[in-house]
Every structure is written in structure tokens, then in C-alpha cells.
Amino acid sequence: MTNEFRTLDSHSAEYFGDTRDYWWNLDYIALIGRRLAFDRVHDVLDVGCGIGHWTEVLASALPADARVTGIDRDPLWIEKATERVAARGLSDRFQYRASDAQTLPFPDSSFDLVTCQTVLIHVADPGAVIAEMTRVARPGGLVLASEPNNVASSLVLNSNAFNDPVEEILSGVELQLTCERGKAALGEGNNSVGDVVPGLFKAAGLEEIVVYLNDKANPFLPPYGTPEQRAMLEERQDFEARDFWIWSRDDTRRYFLAGGGVEARFDALWASVTGGAERFEKSIADRTYSHAGGALNYLVAGRKAAG
Ligand SMILES: C[S@@+](CC[C@H](N)C(=O)[O-])C[C@H]1O[C@@H](n2cnc3c(N)ncnc32)[C@H](O)[C@@H]1O
């Protein structure tokens, strides 16, 4: 199964499928490790760890004896993350516990590396979470955030959409941007917060701030046969079968209205972003569908002053 969690109520369950294993090039992570001196890192905190995907990726470039602690607000994810590391025989080095990112249960200056991935996009006050991450970093230690601008993806096209009417393409942008604003207004986080994370690092007093972009694209090409492409195809077909876009229809409506969207416009916008299933399936069957799979994901690093 591509995503055994997808129908659970827990946060981000729709996004903890196999596709998440293909978010990074490990040689790029090794390069980041050299740029940011991961060789000096022994204690790591993964904030909003989910089931542990991010620290599993980072671990490939960390010293073999680095110890990782993960926290997440959702106790179910803590249970699953704990099971995953146990299955890989890593329980002595990877430990998980439930807590909120805004009140981390650790003394000041506890970790060499404090990190998060796609978590600041879900919190009401990302600046407060970054301040807390900075508090628990050691002097000279690293704070590292991997956070996207998701609305950029509404203009990443594919072989079907390239010649679609401009208004139709812009409908998708309108719906996503309005929903992102609504989600933020409801205190559930700004899905494109990546753009402002470097400024928030600066405001938190972090130094030596650098910003990189994830260099991984997820191209999708006939005959769609790699494990990565099969996972993407299954996920998309599953989303279509369950009338799920980026969010469920109910959440999308809730965000749209909170973002200032007009109820009377919602059904048409929803149809424009979810309506292409038949055309997609046909183009998969006749092997004409393709996309380059670009996304805008920032990797932002800063150091706590050495003191
Ligand atoms: C999109 S997932 C990212 C999970 C993980 N970082 C990864 O990249 O695989 C967001 C995670 O943040 C957690 N989360 C959201 N708000 C939180 C908060 N205030 N404190 C702790 N965890 C939080 C959710 O429970 C969820 O597991």
C-alpha cells in the first residue's frame, strides 16, 4: 500500500505515503552535510517529526553515532515513528516523544542541530516555534528548516495542462492562494511560509543564515514504471477516488471562506482543480502524460551565536 495512514484523522496522514521517500537526493543531502559541518553534530532534535521521514533522510549525512530525538504533537505519530526505528534496529539512537513545538520539553542549549521539515507551514506562529528551536540549540549550533512555497506548484504544469485556457489555470492559483490565506487566518499555518523563514531566522537572532533549494524534481514519464512513479500514480489515483485535492473538500471550503472566498464561487473552483480525472487516466493509458515535477522547497540554516 502506498499510504497505510491515508484515511486516519491524524495531522498530515494523507502525506505520509511512499511518495515522501522520494523528496530528496541523498547526494545533495551529503553536500548539505559538508556545507553545514554535520560532522560536528552529535545531538539532533527533529521538531514535528511525524513518523520520522526527515531525520531518516538527514541521518544518511550525520555521524554514525549521532543521537536523534523527535517530537510531535500527535501521539499516534510518535508510536509509528518508534515502531519504524525499532524495525530498522535503530532504537538506541532514535527516540520519539509527544510534545508541542512551541513548548519544547528540553533545557536551553541541548542540541547541536535543531531541525524541522514541513512543520512551520502548519503552525499558527512560526516565529515562536523558531524562537523555541533556537533556545534549545547549543551556542554555535545549527537550526535548519525545510519549508516550501506550495502555491508556486499551482503554476507547475504538465503535458495535459500546458495549453489549457489561462483563466482555468488561474482558477487553480486563485483557489490555492485564497485557501492558504484562510488556513493561516484560522491559525493552521501558511502553506507557503518558506518564503519568509529566512527573515524569521534573522528575527530570532540566528547568524550565518544561508538559503538553499532542494534540488530534487519528481519527473513523471511513460511508462511510469519506477517505484517513485508508481507511488505518485497510486497517490494521485487515490486522491481522485476520494475527491481529495491538497485538502479534503470540506477543509478546502473552510479555508476558502476564511480566506475571503465567496461561497457561490466555490463549487466551480473545486470542479476546476479536481475535474481532470478522465483526461488524466486517458493520457496515462495512451502514454502521453508527462510532467517535470518541479517544486519550490527551501532549506534554511542559521547558527545560534557562539556566546
Ligand atoms: C507535514 S507533517 C511533517 C512531518 C515530518 N517533519 C516529515 O517531514 O515527514 C507535519 C507534522 O507536524 C506536526 N505538528 C503540527 N503542529 C505541531 C505542533 N504545534 N507541535 C508539534 N508538532 C506539530 C504534525 O502532527 C505532523 O506530524
The ligand as an SDF file (V2000), in Angstrom:
LIG
                    3D

 27 29  0  0  0  0  0  0  0  0999 V2000
    3.6110   17.6210    7.1930 C   0  0  0  0  0  0  0  0  0  0  0  0
    3.9700   16.7620    8.6590 S   0  0  0  0  0  0  0  0  0  0  0  0
    5.7410   16.6980    8.6120 C   0  0  0  0  0  0  0  0  0  0  0  0
    6.3140   15.5100    9.3430 C   0  0  0  0  0  0  0  0  0  0  0  0
    7.8270   15.3380    9.2260 C   0  0  0  0  0  0  0  0  0  0  0  0
    8.5370   16.5300    9.6300 N   0  0  0  0  0  0  0  0  0  0  0  0
    8.2160   14.9430    7.8210 C   0  0  0  0  0  0  0  0  0  0  0  0
    8.7260   15.7870    7.0900 O   0  0  0  0  0  0  0  0  0  0  0  0
    7.9650   13.7980    7.4310 O   0  0  0  0  0  0  0  0  0  0  0  0
    3.6820   17.9580    9.9140 C   0  0  0  0  0  0  0  0  0  0  0  0
    3.8270   17.3830   11.2990 C   0  0  0  0  0  0  0  0  0  0  0  0
    3.8590   18.4520   12.2280 O   0  0  0  0  0  0  0  0  0  0  0  0
    3.1490   18.0550   13.3880 C   0  0  0  0  0  0  0  0  0  0  0  0
    2.7490   19.2760   14.0720 N   0  0  0  0  0  0  0  0  0  0  0  0
    1.9080   20.2380   13.6430 C   0  0  0  0  0  0  0  0  0  0  0  0
    1.8200   21.2310   14.5480 N   0  0  0  0  0  0  0  0  0  0  0  0
    2.6360   20.8790   15.5860 C   0  0  0  0  0  0  0  0  0  0  0  0
    2.9740   21.4920   16.8210 C   0  0  0  0  0  0  0  0  0  0  0  0
    2.4570   22.6790   17.1830 N   0  0  0  0  0  0  0  0  0  0  0  0
    3.8510   20.8550   17.6250 N   0  0  0  0  0  0  0  0  0  0  0  0
    4.3790   19.6600   17.2740 C   0  0  0  0  0  0  0  0  0  0  0  0
    4.0780   19.0240   16.1240 N   0  0  0  0  0  0  0  0  0  0  0  0
    3.2210   19.6360   15.2770 C   0  0  0  0  0  0  0  0  0  0  0  0
    2.0060   17.2220   12.8530 C   0  0  0  0  0  0  0  0  0  0  0  0
    1.4520   16.3670   13.8430 O   0  0  0  0  0  0  0  0  0  0  0  0
    2.6770   16.4620   11.7210 C   0  0  0  0  0  0  0  0  0  0  0  0
    3.2030   15.2320   12.1260 O   0  0  0  0  0  0  0  0  0  0  0  0
  1  2  1  0
  2  3  1  0
  2 10  1  0
  3  4  1  0
  4  5  1  0
  5  6  1  0
  5  7  1  0
  7  8  2  0
  7  9  1  0
 10 11  1  0
 11 12  1  0
 11 26  1  0
 12 13  1  0
 13 14  1  0
 13 24  1  0
 14 15  1  0
 14 23  1  0
 15 16  2  0
 16 17  1  0
 17 18  1  0
 17 23  2  0
 18 19  1  0
 18 20  2  0
 20 21  1  0
 21 22  2  0
 22 23  1  0
 24 25  1  0
 24 26  1  0
 26 27  1  0
M  CHG  2   2   1   9  -1
M  END
$$$$
